[in-house]
Structures are given as structure tokens and as C-alpha cells.
């Protein structure tokens, strides 16, 4: 007899404002998805965007990072083809 372990569930508890809760319920109804699905997708999209934003901000603030003009960028691309 094989013993299988139940996957551990991760919980994050938060208290949304009334406005956020109302919007969440509305989106869940419109999309016919559970609220948990909407929250997961929203966090996934936000975190991916935030990571991209942070990378761009770090590069912008890096004094050693060479910033190219549009023309310089395309010259480099064309030279490397």
C-alpha cells in the first residue's frame, strides 16, 4: 500500500478594502472564475511587471551601464547579424 502525502497548501491572509472586494467579486462573476484564481493571476501579473520595472530602474541608476540611443542600438543589432 503506497502512502501519498497531501500537498501543502500555502495561505496568505489579507483584508481587502470594501472597494477592492467589490471589484474582485465583480471580476469573478464576469469571468466565471473563483476569487482565488483572480487573486493569483493578479499577483502573478503584478509581480512579473514589478520585476521588469525593478530591473529597468536598476539599469537606469547604474552609472556604469552604457545607455544607447535608438540609432546606436540598431547599429549594434545590424552589425551582429
C-alpha positions in Angstrom: 0.0 0.0 0.0 1.5 3.3 -1.1 1.4 6.3 1.2 0.9 9.6 -0.5 1.4 12.9 1.1 -1.2 15.6 0.7 0.3 18.7 -1.0 0.9 21.5 1.5 -1.3 24.5 0.8 0.1 28.0 1.2 -2.2 30.6 2.7 -1.8 34.3 2.7 -4.4 36.2 4.6 -5.3 39.8 3.8 -8.2 42.1 4.4 -9.1 43.9 1.2 -10.9 47.3 1.3 -14.6 47.3 0.5 -13.8 48.7 -2.9 -11.3 46.0 -3.8 -13.6 43.3 -2.5 -16.4 44.6 -4.6 -14.2 44.7 -7.7 -12.9 41.2 -7.0 -16.4 39.8 -6.7 -17.4 41.6 -9.9 -14.5 40.3 -11.9 -15.1 36.8 -10.5 -18.7 36.9 -11.7 -17.9 38.3 -15.1 -15.1 35.7 -15.8 -16.9 32.9 -14.0 -13.7 32.1 -12.0 -13.2 31.8 -8.3 -11.9 34.8 -6.4 -8.7 32.8 -5.6 -8.0 32.4 -9.3 -8.4 36.1 -9.9 -6.1 37.0 -7.0 -3.4 34.5 -8.1 -3.5 35.9 -11.7 -3.4 39.5 -10.5 -0.4 38.8 -8.2 1.4 36.9 -11.0 0.9 39.8 -13.4 1.8 42.4 -10.8 5.0 40.6 -9.7 6.2 40.0 -13.2 5.7 43.7 -14.1 7.3 44.7 -10.8 10.4 42.6 -11.6 10.7 44.2 -15.0 10.3 47.6 -13.5 12.9 47.0 -10.9 15.4 45.7 -13.5 14.8 48.8 -15.6 15.2 51.1 -12.6 18.4 49.3 -11.5 19.8 49.7 -15.0 18.8 53.3 -15.2 20.5 54.1 -11.9 23.7 52.1 -12.8 26.3 54.7 -13.7 28.4 52.1 -15.4 25.6 50.9 -17.7 26.1 52.4 -21.2 22.8 53.9 -22.4 22.4 53.7 -26.2 20.4 55.9 -28.4 17.8 54.3 -30.7 20.2 54.7 -33.6 23.2 53.2 -31.7 21.1 50.2 -30.6 20.0 49.4 -34.2 23.6 49.9 -35.5 24.8 47.3 -32.9 21.9 44.9 -33.9 22.7 45.2 -37.6 26.5 44.7 -37.0 25.8 41.5 -35.1 23.6 39.9 -37.7 
